[in-house]
Amino acid sequence: MAKRNDDLDLDIFGSEPDDSSSIEDSFTSPVAFRFGFVGTGQGGGRLAASFYDRGYRRVCAVNTDAADLAGLPDEICKVDLKTGGAGKDPQKGRTAVQHGREKVFNALTRSIGPQVDYLFVCAGLGGGTGSGSLQSLVQLSQQYLQENRNDPLRVGAIVSLPHPAEGVAVCRNAVLAFNDLLRLSVSPLLIVDNRRIGERIKTGVSGFYPAANEQVSKLLHLFNRLAATHNAIVTFDRADFADVLNSGICVLGASQISHFDSPADIAEAIQGQLDATVLAEVDTSTASHAACIFMGGPQVMQQTSLDVFDGGFRMLNRMLREDSVVHRGIYE
């Protein structure tokens, strides 16, 4: 379905629920928070779509070029700002969103609804649409949450950094857009590093970015599910998850541990996963919050002492700054 506004020359198309308050995610297991995702630009739209594929239904995409929107699922609400693309020029992306501000807000109303706990703006930094529209979309999302009596501080972002080979102009765009995010104190902020994707994901070029998007959506969803799981030996609950999400830049990881005979095995597995993720490397010595969660079958939990798991908790305490908080979870 499409609606046309001839004055602004904008198209909005995609699913339009009759009652936005009835939007429900499509999960078989409960989650702690109702997440919403707004994708901008080609990369941001595809990243937001990966969460739709995961079962999240509060998703919309904004772009300056209809061709980039055409490859997304038909069910996602899409806003075409109809400038024919931004051509690596952030000013064009910024102007397009400012001119189409009300149409974007209406798309949020239809596709996100009033019942949302966190709203993430997804963008690839470096391009004209993603870099240029990011600040305006974050501010618009904050206004949207506030008008729906939700916490405007719960607008986060998931952004990707360009590969250095993409050139000086693209990297400059990314730096300027990233600084805008820092000034807005966006939290949570997840940063995908395109350089690390190439180093850590071994696949053909067609599966390169889909694999990275899947990893990010899978990890965030995993923690959202665990924070709603009640049959735990040590519970990582909804408040703990919110504490981590509200702490700024976030890095997520998950790994199977083959050998856990000593606390050192646990510590090495955690460090290895932090190094293996496609998310950007961060200085953990400045981190204020962390969460460490273990999952295992009944036999593992019966045979493994708490001291082994404590190896992971203690390692994080050593890595983080002195006044940090480490949330723990152990699930059978």
C-alpha positions as CSV (number, residue, x, y, z in Angstrom):
1,M,0.0,0.0,0.0
2,A,1.3,3.5,-0.8
3,K,0.3,7.0,0.2
4,R,1.4,10.0,-1.8
5,N,1.9,13.5,-0.7
6,D,2.2,15.7,-3.8
7,D,3.4,18.8,-1.9
8,L,6.4,17.1,-0.4
9,D,6.8,14.6,-3.2
10,L,7.2,11.8,-0.7
11,D,6.1,8.2,-0.7
12,I,5.3,6.1,2.3
13,F,4.6,2.5,1.7
14,G,4.5,-0.8,3.5
15,S,2.2,-2.4,6.1
16,E,0.0,0.1,7.9
17,P,-1.7,-1.5,11.0
18,D,-5.1,-0.2,11.7
19,D,-4.2,0.1,15.4
20,S,-0.5,0.9,16.1
21,S,-1.0,0.1,19.8
22,S,-1.6,-3.6,18.8
23,I,1.9,-4.1,17.2
24,E,3.3,-7.4,18.6
25,D,6.6,-9.0,18.1
26,S,6.7,-12.5,16.6
27,F,8.6,-14.6,19.2
28,T,8.0,-18.0,20.8
29,S,9.8,-16.9,24.0
30,P,9.3,-13.7,26.1
31,V,11.7,-10.8,25.9
32,A,12.6,-8.2,28.5
33,F,12.0,-5.1,26.3
34,R,10.0,-4.1,23.3
35,F,12.7,-2.8,20.9
36,G,11.9,-0.6,17.9
37,F,14.3,0.0,14.9
38,V,14.5,2.8,12.4
39,G,16.9,2.1,9.6
40,T,18.3,5.0,7.5
41,G,20.3,4.6,4.3
42,Q,21.1,1.4,2.6
43,G,23.2,-0.1,5.4
44,G,20.9,1.1,8.1
45,G,17.8,-0.3,6.4
46,R,19.3,-3.7,6.0
47,L,20.4,-3.8,9.6
48,A,16.9,-2.8,10.8
49,A,15.5,-5.5,8.4
50,S,17.7,-8.1,10.1
51,F,15.8,-7.4,13.4
52,Y,12.5,-7.8,11.5
53,D,13.8,-11.2,10.3
54,R,14.6,-12.0,13.9
55,G,10.9,-11.4,14.9
56,Y,10.8,-7.8,15.9
57,R,7.9,-6.0,14.3
58,R,8.4,-2.4,15.3
59,V,10.6,-1.6,12.3
60,C,10.7,1.1,9.6
61,A,13.2,2.3,7.0
62,V,13.9,5.7,5.7
63,N,15.9,6.4,2.5
64,T,16.5,9.1,-0.1
65,D,16.4,6.4,-2.9
66,A,13.5,4.0,-3.6
67,A,15.9,1.5,-5.1
68,D,17.5,0.8,-1.7
69,L,14.1,0.4,0.0
70,A,12.9,-2.1,-2.7
71,G,15.2,-4.8,-1.4
72,L,13.7,-4.8,2.1
73,P,10.7,-7.0,3.2
74,D,7.4,-5.7,1.9
75,E,6.0,-5.8,5.4
76,I,8.4,-3.1,6.7
77,C,7.0,0.5,6.6
78,K,9.2,2.5,4.3
79,V,9.6,6.2,3.8
80,D,11.1,7.3,0.4
81,L,12.4,10.9,0.7
82,K,12.6,11.0,-3.1
83,T,15.9,12.8,-3.8
84,G,17.3,10.0,-5.9
85,G,20.0,9.4,-3.3
86,A,22.5,11.5,-1.4
87,G,25.7,10.7,-3.3
88,K,27.9,10.6,-0.2
89,D,26.8,14.1,0.6
90,P,25.5,14.2,4.3
91,Q,23.9,17.7,3.7
92,K,21.6,16.1,1.2
93,G,20.6,13.4,3.6
94,R,20.2,15.9,6.5
95,T,18.0,18.2,4.3
96,A,15.8,15.4,3.1
97,V,14.9,14.3,6.6
98,Q,14.3,17.8,7.8
99,H,11.9,18.4,4.8
100,G,10.2,15.1,5.4
101,R,10.1,15.4,9.2
102,E,6.3,15.0,9.6
103,K,6.2,12.0,7.2
104,V,8.9,10.3,9.1
105,F,7.1,11.0,12.4
106,N,3.9,9.5,10.9
107,A,5.8,6.5,9.9
108,L,7.1,6.0,13.4
109,T,3.5,6.3,14.7
110,R,2.3,3.6,12.3
111,S,5.2,1.2,12.5
112,I,6.6,1.6,16.1
113,G,3.4,2.5,18.0
114,P,3.2,3.9,21.5
115,Q,4.3,0.8,23.3
116,V,8.1,0.7,22.9
117,D,10.8,0.5,25.5
118,Y,13.9,1.3,23.4
119,L,14.1,2.8,19.9
120,F,17.3,2.2,17.9
121,V,18.3,4.2,14.9
122,C,20.4,2.1,12.5
123,A,22.8,3.7,10.0
124,G,25.9,3.1,8.0
125,L,28.3,6.0,8.7
126,G,30.1,7.4,5.7
127,G,27.3,7.5,3.2
128,G,25.2,10.7,2.5
129,T,21.8,9.4,3.7
130,G,23.0,7.5,6.8
131,S,25.5,10.1,8.0
132,G,23.4,13.1,7.2
133,S,20.1,12.0,8.5
134,L,21.3,10.3,11.7
135,Q,21.3,13.3,14.1
136,S,17.8,14.4,12.9
137,L,16.4,10.9,13.2
138,V,17.8,10.5,16.7
139,Q,16.2,13.8,17.8
140,L,12.9,12.9,16.1
141,S,12.9,9.5,17.8
142,Q,13.5,11.2,21.2
143,Q,10.6,13.5,20.5
144,Y,8.4,10.6,19.5
145,L,9.1,8.7,22.7
146,Q,8.5,11.8,24.8
147,E,5.1,12.5,23.1
148,N,4.1,8.9,23.8
149,R,5.1,9.2,27.4
150,N,8.2,7.1,27.1
151,D,11.7,7.9,28.3
152,P,13.4,10.0,25.5
153,L,16.8,8.9,26.8
154,R,16.0,5.4,25.6
155,V,16.9,6.2,22.0
156,G,19.9,4.2,21.0
157,A,21.9,3.7,17.8
158,I,23.5,0.8,15.9
159,V,26.0,2.2,13.4
160,S,28.7,0.8,11.2
161,L,32.1,2.3,10.6
162,P,33.4,2.4,7.0
163,H,36.4,0.4,5.9
164,P,39.5,2.7,5.6
165,A,39.7,1.7,1.9
166,E,36.4,3.5,1.2
167,G,38.4,6.8,1.2
168,V,39.0,10.0,3.1
169,A,35.7,11.7,2.3
170,V,33.7,8.7,3.5
171,C,35.7,8.3,6.7
172,R,35.4,12.1,7.4
173,N,31.6,11.8,7.0
174,A,31.7,8.9,9.5
175,V,33.7,10.9,12.1
176,L,31.4,13.9,11.9
177,A,28.3,11.8,12.3
178,F,29.8,9.8,15.2
179,N,30.6,13.1,17.0
180,D,27.0,14.1,16.6
181,L,26.0,10.9,18.3
182,L,28.4,11.6,21.2
183,R,27.0,15.1,21.7
184,L,23.5,13.7,21.9
185,S,24.6,11.1,24.5
186,V,22.9,8.3,22.6
187,S,22.7,5.1,24.7
188,P,23.0,2.3,24.0
189,L,25.4,2.7,21.1
190,L,26.6,-0.4,19.2
191,I,29.3,0.2,16.7
192,V,29.9,-2.3,13.9
193,D,33.4,-2.1,12.4
194,N,33.5,-3.0,8.7
195,R,37.2,-3.7,8.8
196,R,36.7,-6.3,11.5
197,I,33.9,-7.9,9.5
198,G,36.3,-8.7,6.7
199,E,38.9,-10.1,9.2
200,R,36.4,-12.2,11.2
201,I,33.7,-13.4,8.8
202,K,34.9,-15.7,6.0
203,T,32.2,-15.8,3.4
204,G,31.6,-14.7,-0.2
205,V,31.0,-11.0,-0.9
206,S,27.2,-11.5,-1.3
207,G,27.0,-12.9,2.3
208,F,29.4,-10.4,3.8
209,Y,27.1,-7.8,5.3
210,P,24.1,-10.1,5.9
211,A,26.3,-12.3,8.1
212,A,27.4,-9.2,10.1
213,N,23.9,-7.9,10.5
214,E,22.7,-11.4,11.6
215,Q,25.4,-11.5,14.3
216,V,24.5,-8.2,15.7
217,S,20.7,-8.9,15.7
218,K,21.2,-12.3,17.2
219,L,23.4,-11.1,20.0
220,L,21.1,-8.3,21.1
221,H,18.1,-10.6,20.9
222,L,19.9,-13.2,23.0
223,F,20.4,-10.8,25.9
224,N,16.9,-9.5,25.5
225,R,15.6,-13.1,25.9
226,L,17.9,-14.0,28.8
227,A,16.8,-10.9,30.7
228,A,13.2,-12.3,30.6
229,T,14.1,-15.9,31.6
230,H,13.2,-16.8,35.1
231,N,14.5,-20.3,35.6
232,A,18.0,-19.2,36.5
233,I,20.5,-20.2,39.2
234,V,21.7,-16.6,39.2
235,T,19.3,-14.2,37.5
236,F,20.3,-11.5,35.0
237,D,17.0,-9.6,35.1
238,R,15.3,-6.7,33.2
239,A,16.8,-4.0,35.5
240,D,20.3,-5.4,35.0
241,F,19.9,-5.4,31.3
242,A,18.6,-1.8,31.4
243,D,21.6,-0.8,33.5
244,V,23.9,-2.1,30.8
245,L,21.9,-0.6,27.9
246,N,21.9,2.8,29.6
247,S,25.6,2.9,30.1
248,G,26.7,4.2,26.6
249,I,28.8,2.3,24.1
250,C,28.0,-1.4,24.3
251,V,30.0,-4.5,23.1
252,L,28.2,-7.9,22.9
253,G,29.6,-11.4,22.5
254,A,28.6,-15.0,22.9
255,S,30.7,-18.2,22.6
256,Q,30.5,-21.9,23.3
257,I,33.1,-23.0,25.9
258,S,34.6,-26.4,25.2
259,H,36.8,-26.7,28.2
260,F,36.0,-25.3,31.6
261,D,38.2,-27.1,34.0
262,S,39.5,-24.0,35.6
263,P,38.6,-20.3,36.0
264,A,41.3,-19.5,33.5
265,D,39.4,-21.4,30.8
266,I,36.3,-19.2,31.3
267,A,38.4,-16.0,31.4
268,E,40.2,-16.9,28.1
269,A,36.9,-17.7,26.4
270,I,35.4,-14.3,27.3
271,Q,38.5,-12.4,26.2
272,G,38.5,-14.4,22.9
273,Q,34.9,-13.5,22.2
274,L,35.5,-9.8,22.8
275,D,38.3,-10.0,20.2
276,A,36.3,-12.0,17.7
277,T,33.1,-9.9,17.5
278,V,32.4,-7.6,14.5
279,L,31.7,-4.8,16.9
280,A,34.3,-2.1,17.2
281,E,37.2,-2.6,19.6
282,V,36.8,-0.5,22.8
283,D,39.0,0.3,25.8
284,T,37.4,-1.8,28.5
285,S,39.5,-0.1,31.2
286,T,37.1,2.9,30.9
287,A,33.9,0.7,31.0
288,S,31.5,1.3,33.9
289,H,29.1,-1.6,33.4
290,A,29.3,-5.2,32.2
291,A,27.2,-8.4,32.2
292,C,28.5,-11.9,32.1
293,I,26.0,-14.8,31.6
294,F,26.6,-18.5,31.6
295,M,24.2,-21.1,30.1
296,G,24.6,-24.9,30.5
297,G,22.8,-28.1,30.7
298,P,21.9,-29.9,34.0
299,Q,25.0,-32.1,33.9
300,V,27.3,-29.2,33.4
301,M,25.7,-27.2,36.3
302,Q,25.9,-30.2,38.6
303,Q,29.6,-30.8,37.9
304,T,30.9,-27.3,37.7
305,S,31.8,-25.3,40.8
306,L,30.8,-21.7,41.2
307,D,34.5,-20.8,41.5
308,V,34.9,-21.7,37.8
309,F,32.2,-19.3,36.8
310,D,33.6,-16.7,39.1
311,G,36.8,-16.7,37.0
312,G,34.8,-14.9,34.3
313,F,33.3,-12.4,36.8
314,R,36.6,-11.7,38.4
315,M,38.3,-11.2,35.0
316,L,35.7,-8.6,34.0
317,N,36.2,-6.8,37.3
318,R,39.9,-6.6,36.6
319,M,39.4,-5.3,33.0
320,L,36.9,-2.6,33.9
321,R,37.5,0.6,35.8
322,E,37.5,0.5,39.6
323,D,34.0,1.7,40.3
324,S,32.4,-0.6,37.7
325,V,29.4,-2.9,38.1
326,V,29.4,-6.5,36.7
327,H,26.0,-8.1,36.5
328,R,26.0,-11.9,36.7
329,G,23.7,-14.6,35.3
330,I,23.8,-18.4,35.4
331,Y,21.1,-20.3,33.5
332,E,20.4,-24.0,33.3
